[in-house]
Amino acid sequence: MNKLPIFLCLSALIAIATSCKLDPEEDAWEYYEEWRDENTTWLAQQAARTNDDGSLYYRTITPEWDASAYVLIHYFNDREATSGNLSPLYTSTVDIKYKGQLYNDVAFDSSYTQTAYGDSIYRSKVGNFVSGFSMALMDMHVGDSCEVVIPYQQGYGATGYGTILPYSALKFNIKLVDIPGYEKPARE
């Protein structure tokens, strides 16, 4: 019996099977399809989430410079009590406390392990964060505490970062503690 046809068939099947395997970098959209769909579904659920009185739990923030970008934000404090406090600019340095989680509540970052600028305080320029985090900070006043939900487009996008997979929606609890060396905006 000639074994050549069987060998050729097996070789062809192996070649087809290995060529169909998705590469996470080259085929990210397909490779992370299930993860992306889970994140998108969760994000839609958060956008529709309501308080006991039927009002929306989150407020949507859209920056003037990009009508397609947005984050969801829910304040834990009385905003009237902090409305007269300073609010950071994109170039401001801020002192914040924060905890970052993925949609499934897996924590990926936190200031609560840091002590360089005080108990659990992280200091950075507003512009050094992912765009969704920066958008939230610029909506806040010193003393505000909030929960922010960031779509992947305003987070780490289609590439991810470290342990954060591509297409990950992010959830942060943030407290704006201070704006050291606050610079006043230029007069118009």
C-alpha positions as CSV (number, residue, x, y, z in Angstrom):
1,M,0.0,0.0,0.0
2,N,1.3,3.4,-0.9
3,K,1.7,5.7,2.2
4,L,2.5,8.8,0.2
5,P,-1.2,9.9,-0.2
6,I,-1.8,9.4,3.6
7,F,1.3,11.4,4.4
8,L,0.3,14.2,2.0
9,C,-3.2,14.4,3.5
10,L,-1.8,14.6,7.1
11,S,0.7,17.2,6.1
12,A,-2.1,19.3,4.4
13,L,-4.3,19.0,7.6
14,I,-1.4,20.1,9.8
15,A,-0.6,23.0,7.5
16,I,-4.3,24.1,7.5
17,A,-4.6,23.7,11.3
18,T,-1.5,25.8,12.1
19,S,-2.4,28.5,9.5
20,C,-5.8,29.0,11.2
21,K,-4.3,29.6,14.6
22,L,-4.8,33.3,15.5
23,D,-1.8,35.4,16.5
24,P,-2.7,37.8,19.4
25,E,-0.7,40.7,17.9
26,E,-1.5,40.3,14.2
27,D,-5.1,39.1,14.7
28,A,-6.0,41.0,17.9
29,W,-9.6,41.8,16.9
30,E,-10.5,38.1,16.3
31,Y,-8.2,36.7,19.0
32,Y,-9.7,38.8,21.8
33,E,-13.3,38.7,20.4
34,E,-14.8,37.0,23.5
35,W,-13.0,39.3,25.9
36,R,-14.0,42.4,23.9
37,D,-17.6,41.2,23.8
38,E,-17.7,40.7,27.5
39,N,-16.2,44.2,28.1
40,T,-18.6,45.8,25.7
41,T,-21.6,44.1,27.3
42,W,-20.5,45.1,30.8
43,L,-19.9,48.7,29.6
44,A,-23.4,48.9,28.2
45,Q,-24.8,47.5,31.4
46,Q,-23.0,50.2,33.4
47,A,-24.2,53.0,31.1
48,A,-27.8,51.8,31.7
49,R,-27.3,51.3,35.5
50,T,-29.8,53.2,37.6
51,N,-30.2,54.4,41.2
52,D,-33.1,53.3,43.3
53,D,-35.1,56.4,42.2
54,G,-34.7,55.4,38.5
55,S,-32.1,58.1,37.6
56,L,-28.9,57.0,35.9
57,Y,-26.1,56.0,38.2
58,Y,-23.4,57.3,36.0
59,R,-23.1,60.7,34.2
60,T,-21.5,60.6,30.7
61,I,-18.6,63.0,30.2
62,T,-17.7,63.9,26.6
63,P,-14.7,66.3,26.0
64,E,-15.2,69.3,23.8
65,W,-12.2,68.2,21.6
66,D,-13.5,64.7,20.8
67,A,-17.2,64.1,20.5
68,S,-16.7,60.4,20.0
69,A,-14.8,60.0,23.3
70,Y,-16.5,59.5,26.7
71,V,-16.3,58.2,30.2
72,L,-19.0,57.3,32.8
73,I,-18.6,59.0,36.2
74,H,-20.4,58.7,39.5
75,Y,-19.6,61.0,42.4
76,F,-19.7,59.7,45.9
77,N,-19.6,63.1,47.5
78,D,-21.9,66.2,47.5
79,R,-20.5,68.1,44.5
80,E,-22.0,71.4,45.8
81,A,-19.7,71.1,48.8
82,T,-16.6,71.0,46.5
83,S,-17.8,73.2,43.6
84,G,-15.7,76.1,44.8
85,N,-12.5,74.0,45.0
86,L,-9.8,74.0,42.4
87,S,-10.2,71.8,39.3
88,P,-7.1,70.5,37.4
89,L,-6.1,71.4,33.9
90,Y,-4.5,69.0,31.5
91,T,-1.1,70.3,32.5
92,S,-1.7,70.3,36.2
93,T,0.1,68.0,38.7
94,V,-2.4,66.2,40.9
95,D,-2.2,64.2,44.1
96,I,-4.7,61.4,44.0
97,K,-5.7,58.2,45.6
98,Y,-7.0,55.5,43.2
99,K,-7.7,51.8,42.6
100,G,-8.0,50.4,39.1
101,Q,-10.0,47.3,38.2
102,L,-11.0,45.4,35.1
103,Y,-14.7,44.9,34.3
104,N,-14.6,41.6,36.3
105,D,-13.3,43.3,39.4
106,V,-9.8,42.0,39.0
107,A,-7.5,44.8,40.5
108,F,-4.6,45.8,38.3
109,D,-3.2,49.0,40.0
110,S,-3.6,51.0,43.2
111,S,-2.1,54.0,45.0
112,Y,-2.8,52.4,48.3
113,T,0.6,50.7,48.3
114,Q,2.5,54.0,47.9
115,T,3.8,56.4,50.5
116,A,6.2,58.8,48.6
117,Y,3.9,61.8,48.7
118,G,1.8,60.8,51.8
119,D,-0.4,57.9,52.8
120,S,-1.5,56.2,49.5
121,I,-1.0,59.4,47.4
122,Y,0.1,59.2,43.8
123,R,1.4,62.4,42.2
124,S,1.5,62.9,38.4
125,K,0.6,65.2,35.6
126,V,-3.0,64.9,34.4
127,G,-1.8,64.4,30.9
128,N,0.3,61.3,31.8
129,F,-2.8,59.1,32.4
130,V,-4.8,57.3,29.8
131,S,-7.2,59.8,28.1
132,G,-10.3,58.5,30.0
133,F,-8.6,59.0,33.4
134,S,-7.5,62.5,32.4
135,M,-11.0,63.4,31.3
136,A,-12.4,62.3,34.6
137,L,-9.8,64.3,36.6
138,M,-10.5,67.5,34.7
139,D,-14.2,67.1,35.6
140,M,-13.3,66.8,39.3
141,H,-12.6,69.4,42.1
142,V,-10.2,68.9,45.0
143,G,-12.1,66.8,47.6
144,D,-14.2,64.9,45.0
145,S,-14.4,61.1,45.1
146,C,-15.8,59.1,42.2
147,E,-16.1,55.9,40.3
148,V,-15.1,56.2,36.6
149,V,-15.8,53.6,33.9
150,I,-13.5,54.0,30.9
151,P,-14.2,52.3,27.5
152,Y,-11.2,50.6,26.0
153,Q,-10.9,53.4,23.4
154,Q,-10.1,55.9,26.1
155,G,-8.0,53.3,28.1
156,Y,-5.3,51.1,26.7
157,G,-7.1,50.5,23.3
158,A,-6.4,47.5,21.1
159,T,-2.9,47.0,22.4
160,G,-3.4,46.6,26.1
161,Y,-0.7,47.3,28.7
162,G,1.1,44.8,30.9
163,T,-1.5,42.5,32.4
164,I,-4.3,44.6,30.9
165,L,-5.6,42.8,27.8
166,P,-6.5,44.7,24.6
167,Y,-10.1,46.0,24.5
168,S,-10.4,46.2,28.3
169,A,-12.9,48.5,29.9
170,L,-11.4,50.0,33.1
171,K,-13.1,51.0,36.4
172,F,-11.4,53.4,38.8
173,N,-12.2,54.7,42.2
174,I,-10.5,58.1,42.4
175,K,-10.1,60.7,45.1
176,L,-8.6,64.1,44.0
177,V,-6.6,65.1,47.1
178,D,-4.7,68.2,45.9
179,I,-3.3,70.1,43.0
180,P,0.2,71.1,44.2
181,G,1.6,74.2,42.5
182,Y,-1.7,74.9,40.8
183,E,-1.3,77.1,37.7
184,K,-4.1,79.4,36.7
185,P,-5.5,79.1,33.2
186,A,-4.5,81.8,30.7
187,R,-7.0,84.6,30.4
188,E,-9.0,84.7,27.2
